[in-house]
Amino acid sequence: MPRLVKARVSALPGGPETGKQTVRAKSGPPRVLLPSTLPVPTTERILQRGIFEINGRSCDVVLSDSALRWKPIQPEHLAAPAAEFSNRPKSLKVLINPQSHKKEAAHIYYEHVEPLLKLAEIKTDVTITEYEGHALSLLKECELQEFDGIICVGGDGSASEVAQGLLLRAQMDAGIDTNYILTPVRTSLPLGIIPAGSTNVLAHSIYGVTHIETATLHIIMGHIQTVDVCTFSSIGKFIRFGFSAMFGFGGRTLALAEKHRWMPPNQRKDFATIKTLASLKPENCEITFLPAKTSQNFQEGSRNEQRTTESDYNNQWQKIQGHFLNINIMAIPCCCSMIPEGLVPNTRSNNGSMALIIARNTSRPEFVKHLKRYATLKNQFNFPFVETYTVAEVKIQPRNNCGCDTGEFEFHGTSGKKSYPWNVDGDLMEVVSEVHIKVHPQLIKLYGGHLEEMNDYK
């Protein structure tokens, strides 16, 4: 088969631009340049074939033993081949957060996403959100029967809010009291995420990349996977859904950044990280967890790794007490451009378990080394103060007031009591008491997935 290549060349004499049909060489085999309308005779032997750019147009170029032919490539109509995919959507509700990252979400959608959706003849209903929580309110109230799926154009906060709205709507439609969600039901409509934020953790974890056209094509073709989701509750009352959470250093860093929203996003994050590290103190906590039934090895080579077995599960809840600098709970790999392998490498997003990563109290330099490892190929868990577990449920009960006692780090809930900040999918959650986190297998349907895993999803 001829090798396909792509290059940029100038118009050749005798091509469609000049109108000349043939140019005979003085010696040797005839070198003929033919216009695009003439087909390649079946008797000719094709020597090379490729896609070349000629005068700004992509052309199919064929070199045979007697002639060189080319013709401009016309855009193909995507509806026919796309129709072969049974899950292909025909109507989508689109939610755009105009404030995401550099306020480019609307431009990204109208310039890169909408043209592809139109080629695929997918109908869209677009809403540009006007305030935080707008997408959540809309999804809880609007009629969704006419749509085959939902698209979110924004960053992690937007994606988390839309996922929250879809999940709450599913519970409401099933008649479940959203104040006490014990066994949630799966969403009926799939969610497609177009990455338009600064980190795009959820999109990166689902697609493997943060390429806009790749995400769009997954949606057009109807590639669907189901992903695990966690419920967060306190004193038996449901708080929210989420994919990942940080308590301790991660929670306080986000809370401090939220107090300085007048700063540019990147500057705000750097300031909060440095300030929190400068005032680094551990939390005195009690952590109880239920090991997952799976014996998944989510991080090879960690000498602190705790492999769970069926006998561990039968022993039920296990308890850890002490002073901790940071606690991570992840149901997805949590990948981004800065941490391409993810906070929890080799973790699948649909196996019914969470990664529990505990950083016990240690010196500031050692803790900084641990944080820096996330951006390298070195094992970030290979420290004596880091422990990893694979769990199905976890409860975290703080035993004292907030570890940092300066004015910058005072957090209070709506009741006026001192609260503890959590980072849940990039959103700030403040709770005054114990938090119970439970993973629910394959609770939400998402468009996309890593190509090598595509056949595993239905």
N, C-alpha and C positions, 0 to 999 in steps of 0.2 A: 504494500500500500504506500502511496506517495507520502513523504514526510510533510506535515503542515508547519508552516513558518509564518511569521508576521514581520513585515518590514515596511519602511517608507521609501518610495521611489518617485521619481519624476515621471511625467507622462512620456510614453515611448512613441516614437514616430510610427505612424501607421495604425495607431490605436483609435479609439472612439473619438478622441478630442480633435484629431486631424482629418479624419475621414479617409485617409489613405488605407487601402486594404492589404496591399502586399508590398514587400521590399525584397527584391532578389539579391542574394549575395553573388559576387563575381566568381567565387570558386567554392568547392566543397558542397555539403548538403544545403539545400535551399533553406534560408532563414526567413520565414514568413510571419508577418504580424497581422493578425486578423481581428476584425471588429467583434463585439460581444455577441452579436446575433447568430453567428455561425456556430453550430455544435461541433464537438470534437468527434471526428469519424471513429467508428469502432475499430477500424483497421490500424489506426495509429497507436504507437507505443508511447505512453506517458512517461516522461523522464522525471518530471518534478511538478509538484502542485503545492500552492500555498496561498495565504491571504496577505495581500500587500496593500499599502495605502498609496493611491495614485491621485495626485491633485486633491488631497483632502478626503477622498472617498475610499472605503474599504472595497477591494476587488478580489474576486476569485481568479487567480492567475494559473494557467496550465501551460507547461512547456512539454511539447511532444517531440518526436524525432523529425518532424517536418514543419512545425509552426509554434508560435507563442501566442496564446489567446488569453484575453481577460474580459471580465464583465463586472460591473458594480454589483455589490451584494445589497439586495433590498431587505429592509427589516421584515423579519418573519412575523406572522400573526401567531401570538402565543396561545390563543384560546384553544385551538385544536389539540396541540400536544399536551397542554396543561389539563385538558379535560379528561385525559387518561387517568389522572389521580383522583381516586374516589373521595378523598377528604378535601378537595380543592374548594375554597370558599367562593361564594358568588356575591356576598354582601357583607361589608365590614363596617363596624363603628370605629371611628378613628378619634383618639383623644391626644391633643398636642399640648404640651406644657411650654408656653412661650418663654418662660424664665429659666429653663434648663441651661446650665453651663454658661456659654457665651450668647445665650438667647438666639441660638441658631436652629432650634427645633423646627420652626415653621418653614424655614428655608430648606432644611434637609428633607422635609416631607414633600414639599411642592416641587423641588428640583430633582430629587433622586428616587423617591418612593412612588408618588402619584403617577408619573409617566409609566412605570412598570405595571402598576395596578390597572391602568387604563388599557394597556396592551393586552392584558389578561382578561379584559372585560369584567372586572370586579367592581361592583357598585360600592360607593363609600358615602358615609355620613360623617362629616368632620365637625368636631367641637374643639375650639381652642379654650382651654381652661383659664379661668379668670382669677382664681385664688387657691390657696392650699386647702385641700379637702373638697374642691369642686368636683373632681372626677369621682371621688368616693360617694358624694351625695347623688350624682347623676346616675351612677350604676345601681344604686339602691332603689331608685325610683322610676327610671325610664323603662319603656317597653323594649325588650331585647329579642322578642320572638322573630323579628324580621331579619336578624343578623346571624351570620354563621361564625363570627368571631369578633374579637376586639383587638385593636392595635393601639399601643401606647408609644408615643414619640417623646422621649425624654430621658432623664437619667435614672439612677437607682431609686431616688425618692419617688419619682413619678411612677415607675414600674411597680414599686412596693404598694403605692396607694391604689393603683388600678387592680392589682392582684387582690388586695384587701377588699376592694369593692366587689369584685366578682365572687370572692369566697363568701362574703357576708350575704350577697344577694342569693347565692345558692342555698344558704342556711335558711334565709327568710322564705324562699319559695318552698322549702321542704317543711316549713312549720316549726323550725327549731328556735328555741329561745336564745337570742344572741348574747344574752348576759351570762348564760351558763352552757357553753358549747363543750360537750364531752366527746361525742363521736360525730365530727363534721362530715358532711356529704361533699362529693366531688363537684367541681364546677361543670356546668353543662357546655359553656362556650370556651373555646381555646383563646389564649392570650398571645399576641405577637408583640415583641419588644423591638422597636427601632432605636438603637443606641444613639443618644444625643446629649449625654451628660459628660461629666469630667472623668469618672472612673468606670462606669458601666459594668459593675461587677456581675449583676444578674445576667445581662446579655452575653458577656464574655463566658460565663460559666455554662450557659445553655448552647451557644453557637460555637464556642471555641475561639471565636474572633469577634471583633467589634466592627465588622464591615457592613455598611448599610445595605448594599445591594444583596449581599449574602442573606441577611436577615429577611429582606423583602422577598427573595426567591423562595425561601423556606415557607413563607406565608402563602405565596401564590400557588406553590405545589401542594400545599396542605400537609406538610410534614408535621406530625403531631407526636409529642411525647408527654407522659405524665410525670410530674415532679413532686417530691415530698415537700410538705409544708409543716411548720411548727405552730402550735398554739401556745400563747403566753397568758397565764392566769395568775391571780394573786388572791389569796384567801377564798379560793373557790370561784371567784368571779373572772369571767373571760375578759382579757384586755385587748388582744389583737392576734392576727396571723403574722408569720414572718418566716424567712429562710435562714437567717443567721443573727447572732447576737454577741455583743461584747459587754462585759461587766468589769469594773475596776478601771484600769488605765484607758481602755478603749471607750468606755462610757463617759468618763470624766473629760477626756479630750474632746469628744463631740459636744458635750454640754458647754464647755468653755468656748468652743468655736461658735456655738449658737448665740452666745452672749456678745459676739463681735461680728455680727452679720453685716455691719457697715464696711468691713474690709472686703477686698476682692477674695474670691473663694480659695485660691491657692495660698495666698498670703495668710488668710484666716486659719487654714489647716496647719500650716507650718508654725504659726504663732502658738496655736493651741497645743500642738505636740511638744514644742520646746518648753512652754510654760508648765505643762503637766509633768514632763520629765524633771524639771527643776524642782517641783514640789512632790516628787514621787514618794508615796507612802502606801503600804499594803492595807487591804481590807481584812478584818477578822470575820471569817465566814464559816458556815457549816454547809457542806455540799453533800447532798444525797443523790444517788443516781441508780437507775435500773439498767443493767447491762443489756445490750441488744442481743437478740438470738443469734445474729450473724457473727461469725468469727473473722470478719473482714479485717485485713491488715492495711489500714489506710496510710501508714507511713513506714516503709521498709527502713530498717537500720536504726530506728530509734530505740535506745537501750531503756527508755522509760515507757515504751509502748506496753499497753495492757491489752492482751488478746482476750476476748470474751468467748466463752464456750457455753454449751447448753447447761452445764452444771453451774456456771456462774449465774446464768439467768434464773435457774431454780432457787438460788440463794436469795434472789430478789434484791431489795434495796441495799446498797452499800453506802457507807458514810466516810467523808473526809472532813477534818476540821483543821483550821490553821489560818495563817496570814498569807494572803494571795495578792500579787500585783496585778494580774490580769486573768480573766476567765473568758474563753471563747466557746461558743456552741454553734456548730455549723452543720446544716443539712445539705449544703451544696459546696462545691470546691472553693468558691469565692475567689475567682480569678480576676485579674485586671492587668493593664499594661505594665504596671510597676511590679506586679507579682504574677507573672504569666502562668506559673505552675499552681497558683492558688494558695490560700492560707492552709488548706488541708489537701495536699496533692493526692492523686489516685482515689479520691472519694467520688463515688457516683451519686447522682442526685435523685435516684429513684429506688434505693435499696432498703428503705424503712429504718434507717439509723441516722444518728448524729455523731459528729466528732466533738468530744469534750476535751479541750486543751487548757491545762492549768499551769500558770506560771507562779510558783511559790515565791515568797519574799527572798530577795537577793540584793546584791549591790547594784547601784545604778549602772556602772560600766558593763556588768554582766547582762543586765536586762537590755541595754542598748545593743549589745552584740546579738542577742536573741532576735530583736526586732530587725536588725540589719540583714540577718540571714534570710528573711523572707524574700528579699530582692535578689538573692544569689542562688546558685545551684547547690549550696551547702545545706546540710540537714539542720533546719531551724529548731528541731526538737531534741537535738543531741546535747542537752545541757542537764546537769544534775537537778536543777530546780524546775524542769518542765516535765509534766506528766500528760499522757494522752490516753483516752478511753473511747470506746465505741458504745454508745448508749441509746436507749429508746426514750427515756425520760430523765430529767434532772431537776432538782429543786435547790435553789440558792437562797440561804437565809443569812443576811448580814447580822453580826453579833454586836456591833458598836455603831457609833455615829460615823459619818463620812470620814474616810481616812485623812483627807486634806482639810485643815482647819483654817485656812486663810479665807478672806472675804470673797476672792475670785471663785472659790470652790464650795460656796454655800448653796445648796439646792433645796428648794421647798416645794412640796406638792400643793394641790388646791386646798387641802385641809389645813395648811400652815405648818404641818409637821415636816421635819427634815426628811428629804427623799433621796433615793439612790438613783443616779443616772445610768441608763442603759442605751447602748447603740444597737438598734434593731434595724437591719437593712439600711443603715445610714440615717434613720430617723431617731430622734431623741424620745425615749420613754422613761418617765420618772415614776418610781414606785417606792412606797414607804415601808414595805415589808417583803416577805418571801415571794419569790417568783418561781412558778412551776412551768417548765417547758416540756412539751410532749410532741414527738414527731408523728405525723399521720402519713402513711405511705401513699404516694401517687395521688395527691389530693387535688392538684390543679393541672389542667391541660394547657401546654404551651406549644406554640409553633416553633419548630426548629429542633436542633440536636446535633451532636457530633456525628459526622458522616459514618464513622466506623461503628457507631452504635445504632444507626438508624433502623436497622432491621429488628432491633429489640423492642421498638416502640410500636404500639398499635393505636 
